Amino acid sequence: MRAAFYSRFGPAADVIELGEVATPQPGPGEVRVKVLYSGVNPSDAKARSGTRPGVTKPPYDRVIPHSDGSGIIDAVGGGVDAARVGQPVWIWNGAWQRADGTAAEYICLPSAQAVTLPEGIDPQIGAVLGIPGLTAAQTVFGGGDVTGQTLLVSGGAGAVGHNAVQLAKWGGARVIATCNKGSMDRVRGAGADAVFDYSDPELAAKITDESGGIDRAIEVEFGPNAPLLGEVMKPLGTIAAYGSGKDMTPTLPFGAFLFKALKLDITLIYLLPQGPRDQIIARLHAALTEGALRPTIDTIYPLEDCAKAHEAVMTPGRAGAVLLEI
């Protein structure tokens, strides 16, 4: 089968190769998926670049990247119902702690990681439900029902943030979002009740005046935004953080957090246990089938342009997810 892969860290154009590798066969409890689309995420590009602290080489001799994807089950291993053959599915954790992800014509993985795609949902959308979809759903609903709450979505134009705005609005919340000036109309179109420029020096005051205080914050840059959160959160509020790329060792305004008794709920969607994951998947599917969630796709590249896809997913200003068409 054809696959994109790398065997060393470095710039995408230098290390990603396209070639023929052995077609995998499903083992016990596994399914094989003929991949239609592979979802490309910033985490994939960061893993390939080798910039993570303490990591000097790829974890496997050859890495086929990407955790997200969609396709059709074409074979099953022992213990898996043969009726799954032919099912359209979307994939989560395809490349998490595994050598072979979705940037290939086929992938074998545990049956639970190939989720039946709801009827009528485009496989392109299926390919972005893994990391962006599940992260958005978990950060919004991980604490339970949000009906009547006021949620703040930081980075509402990003792949996770844009989904989170839609899901929070569907869930009955009042939604305040931040983004860059050029994306404000798009974020309003996703359902945000108020949108602010995240570079505004009066951002904290404007959020507080508009909201009266935030019950739950969906936070993509926890470190830089910790002082702002200390100001705008309501007492007993929750900060649902899923990123802090600009400051991975933040200094916290502990006094502000302490005297509001704020809770910090950190999400790394790869680690979500199966029970809570099933609940979040059900939420995602309900929002999709009701037409309340419309994930956006910025660019689709052919498999042979995997390196360009890695560059694109790290380029600021894109309006949606990046895919490979296999």
C-alpha positions in Angstrom: 0.0 0.0 0.0 1.0 3.6 -0.4 1.9 5.6 2.7 3.6 8.8 3.9 6.2 8.3 6.6 9.3 9.6 8.3 12.2 8.0 10.0 13.9 11.0 11.5 12.9 14.4 12.9 13.2 17.6 10.8 11.3 20.0 8.5 8.4 18.3 6.8 9.8 18.7 3.2 13.1 17.1 4.3 11.9 14.1 6.2 8.5 13.0 5.0 8.7 10.3 2.3 6.0 8.6 0.1 6.4 4.9 -0.7 5.1 1.4 -0.7 4.8 -0.5 2.6 3.3 -3.8 3.5 -0.5 -3.8 3.8 -1.4 -4.5 7.4 -3.6 -7.4 8.5 -6.1 -7.1 11.4 -5.2 -9.0 14.6 -7.6 -10.2 17.2 -10.1 -7.5 18.2 -9.0 -5.3 15.3 -10.5 -3.9 12.2 -8.8 -2.8 9.0 -9.9 0.5 7.5 -9.5 1.5 3.9 -8.7 5.2 4.5 -10.5 7.9 2.5 -9.2 11.0 4.4 -6.5 11.5 7.0 -6.9 14.4 9.4 -3.7 16.5 9.9 -3.3 18.2 13.3 -0.7 20.5 14.8 0.2 17.7 17.2 1.2 15.6 14.2 3.5 18.3 12.9 5.0 18.9 16.3 5.7 15.2 16.8 7.4 15.0 13.4 9.5 18.2 13.9 11.2 16.8 17.0 10.8 19.9 19.1 9.3 18.3 22.2 11.6 18.5 25.2 13.7 15.4 25.9 12.8 13.6 22.6 15.7 13.1 20.3 14.4 10.6 17.8 11.1 9.1 16.6 9.7 6.4 18.8 9.7 3.9 15.9 12.1 3.2 13.0 9.3 4.3 10.7 6.4 6.5 11.6 3.2 6.8 9.5 1.7 9.9 11.0 -1.8 11.2 11.9 -4.3 10.1 14.5 -7.5 11.2 12.8 -9.1 9.8 9.7 -12.2 8.3 8.0 -12.8 5.4 5.7 -14.5 2.0 5.2 -13.9 -1.2 7.2 -12.8 -3.8 4.8 -11.6 -6.6 7.0 -11.9 -7.7 10.7 -9.8 -9.8 13.0 -10.8 -12.5 15.4 -13.6 -11.6 17.9 -15.0 -8.8 15.8 -18.4 -9.0 14.3 -18.1 -9.6 10.5 -21.1 -7.3 10.0 -18.7 -4.4 10.6 -17.2 -5.0 7.1 -18.4 -2.2 4.9 -19.2 0.2 7.7 -18.2 3.9 7.1 -16.1 4.9 10.2 -14.1 7.7 11.7 -10.9 7.0 13.6 -9.4 8.3 16.9 -5.9 7.8 18.3 -4.7 6.2 15.0 -1.1 7.2 15.6 -1.2 7.6 19.5 1.6 5.3 20.8 1.5 3.4 17.5 3.9 3.4 14.6 1.2 3.4 11.9 -1.3 6.2 11.6 -3.8 7.2 9.0 -1.5 8.7 6.3 -1.8 5.5 4.4 -4.2 3.5 2.2 -5.0 1.1 5.1 -4.8 1.1 8.9 -5.4 -1.7 11.4 -6.5 -0.7 14.9 -8.7 -1.8 17.8 -12.4 -2.0 16.8 -13.5 0.6 19.3 -11.2 3.2 17.6 -13.1 2.9 14.4 -16.4 4.6 15.2 -19.4 4.1 12.9 -20.0 7.3 11.1 -23.6 8.6 11.5 -25.7 8.2 8.4 -25.5 11.2 6.0 -22.2 12.6 7.5 -19.5 13.3 4.9 -16.3 11.3 5.5 -14.4 14.5 5.2 -16.1 15.6 8.4 -15.5 12.2 9.9 -11.7 12.8 9.5 -11.8 15.8 11.8 -13.9 14.3 14.7 -10.9 12.8 16.5 -8.7 15.5 18.0 -10.6 18.7 17.1 -14.1 17.3 17.6 -13.5 15.3 20.8 -11.3 18.0 22.4 -14.0 20.6 21.7 -16.8 18.3 23.1 -14.8 17.3 26.2 -13.8 20.8 27.1 -17.4 22.1 26.7 -19.3 19.1 28.3 -16.6 17.5 30.4 -18.2 19.0 33.5 -21.7 18.2 32.6 -24.6 20.2 31.2 -23.9 23.8 30.3 -27.5 25.0 29.8 -27.8 28.6 31.2 -24.0 29.0 31.8 -21.7 31.6 30.2 -18.8 30.0 28.4 -15.6 31.8 27.2 -14.0 30.2 24.2 -10.4 31.3 23.6 -9.3 31.1 20.0 -12.8 30.7 18.6 -11.5 30.6 15.0 -9.3 27.6 15.5 -10.3 24.1 14.6 -11.1 23.2 18.3 -12.4 26.6 19.2 -14.8 26.9 16.3 -16.3 23.5 17.1 -16.5 24.5 20.8 -18.4 27.7 20.0 -21.0 25.6 18.0 -21.2 22.9 20.6 -21.6 25.3 23.6 -24.4 27.2 21.8 -26.1 23.9 20.9 -25.8 22.9 24.6 -27.7 26.0 25.7 -24.8 28.2 26.9 -24.2 31.9 26.3 -21.0 32.0 24.4 -18.3 34.7 24.6 -15.3 34.1 22.2 -12.0 35.7 21.4 -10.1 35.6 18.0 -8.1 37.8 15.7 -9.9 40.8 14.1 -10.1 39.1 10.7 -12.0 36.1 12.0 -14.7 37.8 14.1 -17.5 37.5 11.6 -16.8 33.8 11.1 -16.9 33.2 14.9 -20.1 35.1 15.2 -21.5 32.9 12.4 -20.6 29.8 14.5 -23.0 31.1 17.2 -21.0 33.2 19.5 -23.1 35.8 21.3 -20.2 38.2 21.7 -16.7 38.2 20.0 -13.6 40.2 21.1 -10.2 40.7 19.6 -7.8 38.7 21.8 -5.1 41.5 21.4 -7.4 44.2 22.8 -5.7 45.7 25.9 -9.1 46.1 27.6 -10.1 42.5 26.9 -10.7 41.5 30.5 -12.9 44.5 31.2 -14.9 44.0 28.0 -15.5 40.3 28.7 -16.6 41.0 32.3 -18.9 43.9 31.3 -20.5 41.6 28.6 -20.8 38.5 30.6 -21.0 39.4 34.3 -18.4 36.6 34.8 -17.5 33.3 33.1 -18.7 29.9 34.4 -16.5 27.8 32.2 -13.5 28.8 30.0 -12.4 26.7 27.0 -8.7 27.7 26.9 -6.2 27.1 24.1 -3.3 29.3 25.6 -3.6 28.8 29.4 -0.2 30.2 30.3 -0.5 33.6 28.6 -4.2 33.9 29.5 -4.0 32.9 33.1 -4.0 36.5 34.4 -7.0 37.3 32.2 -8.9 34.2 33.5 -8.2 35.2 37.1 -10.1 38.4 36.3 -13.0 37.2 34.2 -14.0 33.9 35.9 -16.9 33.7 38.3 -16.2 32.2 41.8 -16.2 28.4 41.6 -15.8 28.5 37.8 -13.8 26.0 35.8 -11.0 26.6 33.3 -11.0 23.7 30.8 -7.6 24.0 29.3 -6.3 22.0 26.3 -3.2 24.0 25.3 -0.5 26.4 26.4 1.9 26.3 23.5 3.2 29.8 24.0 4.1 29.2 27.7 4.5 25.6 28.9 5.7 26.6 32.3 3.3 29.3 33.3 3.4 31.4 36.4 -0.1 31.5 37.9 -1.9 34.3 39.6 -2.7 31.9 42.5 -4.3 34.6 44.7 -6.9 35.4 42.0 -7.5 31.7 41.5 -7.6 30.9 45.2 -10.1 33.6 46.2 -12.5 32.5 43.5 -11.8 28.8 44.2 -11.3 28.2 40.5 -11.0 24.7 39.1 -8.5 23.7 36.5 -9.6 20.9 34.2 -6.8 19.9 31.7 -7.8 17.8 28.7 -5.4 15.6 26.7 -8.0 13.9 24.5 -5.7 10.9 23.8 -6.0 9.8 27.4 -9.8 10.0 27.8 -11.1 6.7 29.2 -13.5 4.7 27.1 -16.6 5.4 29.2 -16.4 9.2 29.2 -15.2 9.0 25.5 -18.4 7.1 24.6 -20.4 9.9 26.2 -18.6 12.6 24.3 -18.9 10.7 21.0 -22.7 10.5 21.6 -22.7 14.3 22.1 -20.7 14.8 18.9 -23.0 12.6 16.9 -26.1 14.2 18.2 -24.9 17.7 17.3 -23.8 16.5 13.9 -27.1 14.8 13.0 -29.1 17.7 14.3 -27.1 20.1 12.1 -25.8 22.1 15.0 -22.1 21.2 14.4 -20.5 22.0 11.1 -16.7 21.5 11.3 -14.9 23.5 8.7 -12.2 22.3 6.4 -9.6 24.7 5.1 -7.5 22.6 2.6 -7.4 19.0 1.3 -4.1 17.8 -0.1 -3.3 14.5 -1.9 -1.3 12.0 0.0 1.8 12.8 -1.9 1.6 16.4 -0.6 1.8 15.2 3.1 4.7 17.6 3.7 2.7 20.6 2.4 -0.2 19.6 4.7 2.2 19.6 7.7 3.3 23.1 6.8 -0.2 24.3 6.3 -1.5 23.0 9.6 1.1 25.1 11.4 0.4 28.3 9.4 -1.6 30.9 11.3 -4.9 32.2 9.9 -6.3 29.0 8.3 -10.0 28.7 8.4 -10.6 25.1 9.4 -8.9 21.7 9.4 -6.3 20.2 7.0 -6.9 16.8 5.4 -5.1 14.4 3.1 -7.2 12.6 0.5 -5.9 9.1 0.2 
